[in-house]
Amino acid sequence: MAVSYLEAINLIEKEAAEISSSFAQNGESLPISQAVGRICRRRYTSSTKTPAFDTSTARGFAINSGYTQLSLDKKPVILRIIDSATDSHDRHSLSQDPSPTCVEIEMGSCFPDQDDSIEYDACVQTESITFASGPRANERYIQISRRVERFEKRKFAGSDFRTGDIIIQEGTKVETHHMLACSLLA
């Protein structure tokens, strides 16, 4: 027996609603690698901030950008390299060298904590410095001949995701960028 167009639409909508309801109740769990193209059954949020701490976006030296505000080709600034922020206090008190300091840092690594009165607020890339000599032969120094902006090459904690940020909304088709976010936060 033939059905009218409106009856056919109603039958299709009814069947779709039953299937949707069944899916929402039962669903299936898949590894994230197999979820692309599927519809997400529930909302996923970030349980933590990412990155967890301030990181460097380049390989170079963590510095206080204030040291470079007057730095030019004709008047470069010389900084003494210290091994890490944790031993900087000892190095300041033991050294007779009053030179301002910097900390060697890798891309993606944590910015050093503030040391007494020094805030390492920026990273100058290795390509932007030259190694220099300083007053103490057993110390290492760099020379910077340009102004480094505050927070240059610094990525702040939580700048990708904050705790509670929505990663994927319920009912959304899972795309590859969702997989990346989920694997970062897993």
C-alpha positions as CSV (number, residue, x, y, z in Angstrom):
1,M,0.0,0.0,0.0
2,A,1.4,3.4,-0.9
3,V,1.9,6.1,1.7
4,S,1.8,9.8,1.2
5,Y,4.8,12.0,1.2
6,L,4.0,13.4,4.6
7,E,3.4,9.9,6.1
8,A,6.8,8.8,4.7
9,I,8.5,11.8,6.3
10,N,6.8,11.0,9.6
11,L,7.8,7.4,9.5
12,I,11.4,8.3,8.7
13,E,11.5,10.9,11.5
14,K,10.0,8.4,14.0
15,E,12.6,5.7,13.1
16,A,15.4,8.2,13.3
17,A,14.3,9.4,16.7
18,E,14.2,5.7,18.0
19,I,17.6,5.0,16.6
20,S,19.0,8.2,18.1
21,S,17.5,7.5,21.5
22,S,18.9,4.0,21.4
23,F,22.3,5.3,20.4
24,A,22.3,7.9,23.2
25,Q,21.4,5.3,25.8
26,N,23.6,2.5,24.6
27,G,26.3,4.0,22.4
28,E,29.7,2.4,22.0
29,S,33.1,3.1,23.4
30,L,36.0,3.3,20.9
31,P,39.6,4.2,21.1
32,I,40.1,7.8,20.1
33,S,42.1,6.6,17.0
34,Q,38.8,5.0,15.7
35,A,36.4,7.9,16.6
36,V,37.0,10.1,13.6
37,G,33.7,10.5,11.6
38,R,31.6,9.2,14.5
39,I,29.2,11.3,16.5
40,C,30.2,12.1,20.1
41,R,27.7,10.8,22.7
42,R,28.7,13.2,25.5
43,R,30.6,16.4,26.1
44,Y,34.3,16.2,26.9
45,T,36.1,18.9,28.8
46,S,39.6,19.5,29.8
47,S,40.5,18.2,33.2
48,T,43.7,20.3,33.4
49,K,45.3,23.3,31.9
50,T,47.7,22.9,29.0
51,P,50.5,23.6,29.0
52,A,50.7,23.0,32.7
53,F,53.4,25.7,33.1
54,D,54.9,28.6,31.2
55,T,57.0,27.2,28.4
56,S,59.5,28.4,25.8
57,T,58.5,28.4,22.2
58,A,62.1,28.4,21.0
59,R,65.5,27.1,21.9
60,G,67.6,29.8,23.4
61,F,68.0,31.7,26.7
62,A,65.4,32.9,29.2
63,I,66.2,36.5,30.0
64,N,64.7,39.5,31.7
65,S,63.7,41.6,28.7
66,G,64.3,44.8,30.6
67,Y,68.1,44.2,30.1
68,T,67.7,44.7,26.4
69,Q,65.6,47.8,26.3
70,L,68.6,50.0,25.3
71,S,70.4,47.2,23.4
72,L,71.5,48.1,19.9
73,D,74.2,46.9,17.5
74,K,76.6,49.5,18.8
75,K,75.8,48.9,22.5
76,P,74.9,45.2,23.0
77,V,74.0,43.7,26.4
78,I,76.2,40.9,27.8
79,L,74.5,38.3,30.0
80,R,76.1,35.6,32.1
81,I,74.7,32.1,31.5
82,I,73.7,30.2,34.7
83,D,72.9,26.5,34.6
84,S,69.4,26.7,36.0
85,A,67.0,28.9,37.9
86,T,67.4,26.6,41.0
87,D,71.1,27.3,41.4
88,S,71.0,30.9,40.3
89,H,70.8,32.2,43.9
90,D,74.0,30.4,44.8
91,R,75.7,31.5,41.6
92,H,74.7,35.2,42.3
93,S,76.1,35.1,45.8
94,L,79.3,33.2,45.0
95,S,80.2,35.1,41.8
96,Q,82.1,38.3,41.9
97,D,80.6,39.1,38.5
98,P,77.8,41.6,38.6
99,S,76.7,40.8,35.1
100,P,73.0,40.2,34.6
101,T,72.1,36.6,34.1
102,C,70.2,34.3,31.7
103,V,69.2,30.6,31.7
104,E,69.7,28.3,28.7
105,I,66.3,26.9,27.8
106,E,65.0,24.3,25.3
107,M,61.8,24.7,23.2
108,G,58.8,23.4,25.2
109,S,60.7,23.4,28.5
110,C,59.5,25.2,31.6
111,F,60.5,28.8,32.1
112,P,62.7,29.3,35.2
113,D,61.1,30.7,38.3
114,Q,61.7,34.2,39.4
115,D,65.0,34.5,41.2
116,D,65.1,37.0,44.0
117,S,64.7,40.2,42.0
118,I,65.1,38.7,38.5
119,E,62.1,37.8,36.5
120,Y,63.0,35.7,33.4
121,D,60.1,36.9,31.2
122,A,61.2,36.2,27.6
123,C,63.3,33.9,25.5
124,V,65.8,35.1,23.0
125,Q,66.5,32.5,20.3
126,T,69.9,31.0,20.0
127,E,70.1,32.4,16.4
128,S,69.7,35.9,17.8
129,I,72.7,35.9,20.1
130,T,76.4,35.6,19.9
131,F,78.6,34.0,22.5
132,A,80.9,36.5,24.2
133,S,83.6,36.7,26.8
134,G,83.1,38.2,30.2
135,P,85.0,39.2,33.3
136,R,85.4,35.6,34.5
137,A,87.1,33.1,32.3
138,N,85.3,30.1,33.9
139,E,81.8,31.6,33.1
140,R,79.8,31.6,29.8
141,Y,78.3,34.7,28.4
142,I,76.0,35.7,25.5
143,Q,75.6,39.0,23.7
144,I,72.3,40.4,22.5
145,S,72.3,43.3,20.0
146,R,68.6,43.9,19.7
147,R,65.6,44.7,21.9
148,V,63.8,41.6,23.2
149,E,60.1,42.2,23.9
150,R,58.5,41.3,27.2
151,F,57.1,37.7,27.0
152,E,58.8,37.1,23.6
153,K,58.8,33.3,22.8
154,R,56.9,32.6,26.0
155,K,53.8,30.5,26.0
156,F,51.7,30.9,29.2
157,A,50.3,28.1,31.3
158,G,46.7,27.3,30.2
159,S,47.0,29.1,26.9
160,D,46.0,26.0,24.9
161,F,43.3,24.7,27.3
162,R,42.1,25.8,30.7
163,T,40.5,23.4,33.1
164,G,36.9,23.0,32.1
165,D,37.3,24.1,28.5
166,I,35.1,22.1,26.1
167,I,37.1,19.8,23.9
168,I,34.2,18.3,22.0
169,Q,30.5,19.0,22.4
170,E,27.8,16.2,22.6
171,G,26.4,15.5,19.2
172,T,29.5,16.7,17.3
173,K,31.1,14.8,14.5
174,V,34.6,13.8,15.7
175,E,37.3,15.4,13.5
176,T,41.1,14.9,13.6
177,H,41.6,18.1,15.5
178,H,39.5,16.7,18.3
179,M,41.7,13.6,18.4
180,L,44.8,15.8,18.9
181,A,43.2,17.7,21.7
182,C,42.0,14.6,23.4
183,S,45.4,12.9,23.2
184,L,47.1,16.0,24.6
185,L,44.8,16.0,27.6
186,A,44.6,12.2,28.1
